[in-house]
Amino acid sequence: MGTDPAMIANWQRLDAATTTSGRLVAGDVACLAGIGVRHVINLAMPDHPAALANEEALLAACGLAYTHIPVPFAAPGEEHFAAFRAALEQGPQPVHVHCIMNWRVSAFFYRYNRDVAAMPEPRARALMERHWQPETSDHPDAPAWARFIRPEGS
């Protein structure tokens, strides 16, 4: 297993089997394979200008499994979270999860870590806030993300 490729946009290692980032470029695929990643989950929209063209084929050429869950930035939903959870839990490990800025991914992992993995909320929040703070962001779609990460029943 190689050294973490910190040159990948907004790189973050969550644990021994889980890494995240923002957008990938073609050269990043070999780096991911080189550190032992076996599965890539992409939460970005395929028509985003920074999306990696032919990502699935590039990953397959390096022997990596691929799951694409396009999450509209203005409308993250429970169906997206359910698909993310299934891909994360049922797909090969180690896994790398990315989007464009690591904002979608950070919010998804915040919910997963807090609600599924029973990580203490302050620790889960600190991991998310390395890249994204939806409740305090001035991004026009931040309110949708603040709702998305809100605990059920609150």
Disulfide bonds with the S-S distance in Angstrom:
none
